[in-house]
């Protein structure tokens, strides 16, 4: 039989896995990660088209694709981690201030909550009843939601997931042109990279539009316009400058 400590450890691991799957499956996560994957596709393919336009060798293209994938992955993950970490710090600061206000002047905070629900259309007696119940249940969360729009303060795990998820999403996007560079003969690399990028952008646009409840056609047209423009300009600059 397993010891209680082992059972607790297994329970924590299972809980972490369930949380990770739930967060990863959230529509907002898919929408964000599809956009980051688009960045990986367009940036890496654009760099390769520029080198291809300049007449770079196969070895140079492979080196450029590998470097762009690694640097972009670290940059995307790091910037998203920093952004969400800063947001969490701001939320914690606001929560600390609100907790102090509630402890120092609970009646004033209750009055603010009552005024909020009166402004939302409730009559005064009902607004006061709702506010009193919310303050009795969880005063801090009630104030954070109504005054600052904070439904839930982000955790350290949220920060880590944002950074790791963005890094992986960027890598998944960038690996498409990288694999083309590794597997396709050099004489057809430029058109093959363009074709693979457009197909990949179409797939990520469909995922992003479906999970983000956005118009599919407009999302697809915007993404392809940016992708085609970036690749075309990069190739032309490579031809003209080098």
C-alpha positions in Angstrom: 0.0 0.0 0.0 1.1 3.5 -0.7 2.1 5.7 2.2 0.0 8.9 2.9 2.9 11.1 1.8 3.1 9.3 -1.6 -0.7 9.5 -2.0 -0.6 13.3 -1.3 2.3 13.7 -3.7 0.3 11.8 -6.4 -2.7 13.9 -5.7 -0.8 17.1 -6.1 0.8 15.9 -9.4 -2.7 14.9 -10.7 -4.0 18.2 -9.7 -1.2 20.1 -11.5 -1.8 18.0 -14.6 -5.5 18.7 -14.5 -4.9 22.4 -14.1 -2.4 22.5 -16.9 -4.8 20.7 -19.3 -7.6 23.0 -18.3 -5.5 26.2 -18.8 -4.1 24.9 -22.1 -7.6 24.1 -23.4 -9.0 27.5 -22.5 -10.1 29.3 -25.7 -8.1 32.4 -24.7 -5.0 30.3 -24.6 -5.6 28.8 -28.0 -6.2 32.2 -29.5 -3.1 33.7 -28.0 -0.9 30.8 -28.9 -2.2 30.7 -32.5 -1.1 34.3 -32.9 2.3 33.5 -31.4 2.6 30.6 -33.8 1.8 33.0 -36.7 4.7 35.1 -35.5 7.0 32.1 -35.6 5.9 31.2 -39.1 6.1 34.7 -40.6 9.4 35.8 -38.9 11.3 32.6 -39.6 10.0 32.3 -43.2 10.7 36.0 -43.8 14.3 35.7 -42.7 14.8 32.7 -44.9 13.2 34.4 -47.9 15.6 37.3 -47.4 18.6 35.0 -47.3 17.2 33.1 -50.3 16.8 36.3 -52.3 20.4 37.1 -51.5 21.5 33.8 -52.9 22.5 32.2 -49.6 23.8 28.6 -49.6 21.9 25.7 -48.1 24.1 25.6 -45.0 23.5 29.4 -44.5 19.7 28.9 -44.7 19.8 26.0 -42.3 21.9 28.1 -39.8 19.6 31.1 -40.2 16.4 29.0 -39.7 17.8 27.3 -36.6 19.1 30.5 -35.1 15.8 32.3 -35.8 13.8 29.5 -34.3 15.8 29.4 -31.1 16.1 33.2 -30.6 12.4 33.7 -31.5 11.2 31.0 -29.1 13.2 32.4 -26.2 12.1 36.0 -27.0 8.4 35.1 -27.3 8.4 33.1 -24.2 10.4 35.6 -22.2 8.3 38.6 -23.3 5.1 36.8 -22.5 6.4 35.7 -19.1 7.5 39.2 -18.3 4.1 40.7 -19.4 2.0 38.3 -17.3 4.4 38.6 -14.4 4.0 42.4 -14.4 0.3 42.0 -14.6 0.3 39.7 -11.6 2.4 42.1 -9.6 0.0 44.9 -10.4 -3.0 42.7 -9.4 -1.2 41.8 -6.1 -0.5 45.5 -5.4 -4.2 46.4 -6.0 -5.3 43.5 -3.9 -3.1 44.6 -1.0 -4.4 48.2 -1.2 -8.0 47.0 -1.2 -7.4 44.7 1.7 -6.0 47.6 3.7 -9.0 49.8 2.8 -11.5 47.1 3.8 -9.8 46.6 7.1 -9.5 50.3 7.8 -12.9 51.5 6.5 -15.3 48.6 5.8 -18.4 50.8 5.8 -17.0 53.1 3.1 -16.1 50.1 0.9 -19.6 48.7 1.4 -21.1 52.0 0.3 -18.9 51.9 -2.8 -20.2 48.4 -3.6 -23.8 49.5 -3.0 -23.3 52.5 -5.3 -21.9 50.2 -8.0 -24.9 47.9 -8.0 -27.3 50.9 -7.9 -25.5 52.2 -11.0 -26.1 48.8 -12.6 -29.8 49.2 -12.2 -30.7 47.7 -8.8 -32.9 49.6 -6.4 -31.2 50.7 -3.2 -32.5 48.0 -0.8 -31.6 45.2 -3.2 -28.2 46.8 -4.0 -27.5 47.0 -0.3 -28.5 43.4 0.2 -26.3 42.1 -2.6 -23.4 44.2 -1.5 -23.7 43.0 2.1 -23.8 39.3 1.1 -20.8 39.7 -1.2 -18.8 41.5 1.5 -19.7 38.8 4.0 -18.7 36.0 1.6 -15.5 37.5 0.2 -15.0 41.2 0.6 -11.7 41.4 -1.2 -12.8 39.6 -4.3 -16.0 41.6 -4.4 -14.1 44.8 -4.4 -11.5 43.6 -6.9 -14.1 42.5 -9.4 -16.4 45.6 -9.2 -13.7 48.3 -8.9 -10.9 46.9 -10.9 -12.4 44.2 -13.1 -10.1 41.5 -11.6 -12.0 38.2 -11.6 -9.0 36.2 -10.3 -5.5 37.2 -9.4 -3.0 35.4 -11.5 -0.8 32.8 -9.9 2.9 31.9 -10.4 1.7 28.9 -12.3 -0.3 31.2 -14.7 2.9 33.2 -15.3 5.0 30.1 -16.0 2.3 28.7 -18.3 2.1 31.9 -20.3 5.9 32.0 -20.9 6.2 28.2 -21.6 3.1 28.1 -23.8 4.3 31.1 -25.9 7.7 29.6 -26.4 6.3 26.3 -27.5 3.8 28.0 -29.8 6.5 30.1 -31.5 8.7 27.0 -31.9 5.8 25.0 -33.5 5.3 27.8 -36.0 9.0 28.4 -36.7 9.7 24.7 -37.1 7.6 24.6 -40.3 10.0 26.7 -42.5 12.9 25.1 -40.6 11.9 21.6 -41.6 11.3 22.7 -45.2 14.9 24.1 -45.2 16.2 20.8 -43.9 14.3 18.5 -46.3 13.8 20.4 -49.6 16.5 20.8 -52.3 18.0 24.2 -52.3 16.8 25.1 -55.8 13.2 25.0 -54.7 13.5 26.1 -51.1 12.2 29.7 -51.6 8.9 28.7 -53.2 8.5 25.7 -50.8 9.0 27.9 -47.8 6.3 30.3 -49.1 3.9 27.5 -49.8 4.4 25.9 -46.4 4.1 29.2 -44.6 0.8 30.0 -46.3 -0.6 26.6 -45.5 0.5 26.8 -41.9 -0.9 30.4 -41.5 -4.2 29.1 -42.9 -4.4 26.4 -40.3 -3.4 28.6 -37.4 -5.9 31.3 -38.6 -8.7 28.7 -38.6 -7.8 27.6 -35.0 -7.5 31.2 -33.8 -10.8 32.3 -35.4 -12.7 29.3 -34.1 -11.5 29.4 -30.6 -11.6 33.2 -30.4 -15.1 33.5 -32.0 -13.8 35.8 -34.7 -14.8 36.1 -38.4 -12.9 33.3 -40.2 -12.6 35.0 -43.6 -11.4 38.4 -42.2 -9.0 36.7 -39.8 -7.6 34.5 -42.7 -7.3 37.5 -45.1 -5.5 39.6 -42.5 -3.0 36.9 -41.6 -2.3 35.9 -45.2 -1.9 39.6 -46.2 0.7 40.1 -43.5 2.4 36.8 -44.3 2.6 37.4 -48.0 3.7 41.0 -47.6 6.5 40.1 -45.2 7.8 37.2 -47.3 7.7 39.2 -50.5 9.4 42.3 -49.1 12.1 40.2 -47.4 12.8 38.3 -50.7 13.0 41.6 -52.7 15.3 43.2 -50.2 17.6 40.2 -50.3 17.7 40.5 -54.1 18.2 44.2 -54.2 20.6 44.8 -51.3 22.8 41.7 -51.7 
